[in-house]
Amino acid sequence: MNGHFGEHGGQFVAETLVGPLEQLWETYQQAREDSSFEAELQDLLARFVGRPTPITRLRRLGIEEYGVTLWLKREDLTHTGAHKINNAIGQALLAHRLGKRRIIAETGAGQHGVAVAAACAHLGLDATIYMGRVDAERQAPNLQRMKLLGAEVHLVDAGTATLKDAVNEAIRDWIAHPDSTHYLLGSVVGPHPFPTIVRDFQSVIGREARAQFLDAVGQLPEAVVACVGGGSNSIGVFSGFLDDEVRLVGVQAAGDGSGRMGHHAAPLLYGEPGILQGMRTYLLQDDDGQVLLTHSIAPGLDYPGVGPQHSHLKDIGRVEYTTCSDDEALAAFQLLSRAEGIVPALESAHAVAGALRLAPELPRGSQVLVNLSGRGDKDLTSALAAIALREEHIDEPA
Ligand SMILES: *Cc1c(COP(=O)(O)O)cnc(C)c1O
């Protein structure tokens, strides 16, 4: 059946959304078979998004002693600064086909909101963005950018005022206006067909990276590493290597590193299968099925669920899932900046930290590809404050 990944996925939605989801799936399948849609998408990816993004070899990370080389796939170099634009521009084009001029979206880090606002401005659509108030405070520049791009931004105070709550508000809006509005979901989550559509639009990352790697190195990487929030940048890069003998490693947020519920955002390690926002997947919930609080210094990873395909890839053992803490991510954020001249998003810093941890385990001569999902400009204020706070604690006499 469509939209199932093993026992995960599906479509657990209000009756009013069944029709719009069916229409979306039909229209999407037709579009993918239409060469004019494909041509228009390729043109936008090349001339608006800035694809293909390069792969960059790193030389000064301090892991040379293990004989391991890291490469980055540079999604930070896309227009608007993260992989989110690949999906936003694809779905905005799809909204045109659906005859829907009003777009709604949720945003956590603000990157998806910015990507949607930019794609909508470019294609002449109206954008309404839902964002948790806590996230808006952590990501003020992105809030300003969305407004400048002409989007209407609604701040959400419910729950923890973060991504999950913004998704709930967007779903509520969609249920009220299913005929005029397209919900431009930002990750490989939610009811069928979103996990499939978003994956397909993000799979350009893996297709490009595989060809670029073969071209530059003459072989495939030993391992591919990416951070996993909802799971879209990771599934995008992994999908290029699923059929190869390549280790795939997904890094979730360990938060403060204690492993205690409420202090991390790692449903693939600490969660149980359940139903959240229209899908069956691993999620963080208590014995009564209440969704639990999450914490990560990276707002894009601060989510209690994960895309259903990741849950399946975990069940079948094709992808290894691990975690990195806030501290490890901050260290990688500084290291990549100073040693290589690249300021990563805090989300992406989790992937870099995961790769650094993996390096000593790998055979000498191994090549590792890390998906650098975004750039760190949006995180400067919060990351520098967190680093300063940690340095103060170190300086304090015991
Ligand atoms: C949103 C975001 C993520 C997390 O989302 P995924 O769907 O897991 O990719 C990771 N990195 C950056 C830079 C983001 O903006």
The ligand as an SDF file (V2000), in Angstrom:
LIG
                    3D

 15 15  0  0  0  0  0  0  0  0999 V2000
   15.5560   21.9810    9.3800 C   0  0  0  0  0  0  0  0  0  0  0  0
   16.9660   21.6830    9.4130 C   0  0  0  0  0  0  0  0  0  0  0  0
   17.4400   20.4080    9.7840 C   0  0  0  0  0  0  0  0  0  0  0  0
   16.5600   19.3130   10.2920 C   0  0  0  0  0  0  0  0  0  0  0  0
   15.5670   18.8800    9.4130 O   0  0  0  0  0  0  0  0  0  0  0  0
   15.6710   17.5240    8.6060 P   0  0  0  0  0  0  0  0  0  0  0  0
   14.3080   17.3650    8.0310 O   0  0  0  0  0  0  0  0  0  0  0  0
   16.0090   16.4470    9.5980 O   0  0  0  0  0  0  0  0  0  0  0  0
   16.7180   17.6780    7.5920 O   0  0  0  0  0  0  0  0  0  0  0  0
   18.7940   20.1620    9.6990 C   0  0  0  0  0  0  0  0  0  0  0  0
   19.6630   21.1200    9.3080 N   0  0  0  0  0  0  0  0  0  0  0  0
   19.2520   22.3540    8.9700 C   0  0  0  0  0  0  0  0  0  0  0  0
   20.2620   23.3700    8.5490 C   0  0  0  0  0  0  0  0  0  0  0  0
   17.8950   22.6850    8.9990 C   0  0  0  0  0  0  0  0  0  0  0  0
   17.5020   23.9110    8.6620 O   0  0  0  0  0  0  0  0  0  0  0  0
  1  2  1  0
  2  3  1  0
  2 14  2  0
  3  4  1  0
  3 10  2  0
  4  5  1  0
  5  6  1  0
  6  7  2  0
  6  8  1  0
  6  9  1  0
 10 11  1  0
 11 12  2  0
 12 13  1  0
 12 14  1  0
 14 15  1  0
M  END
$$$$
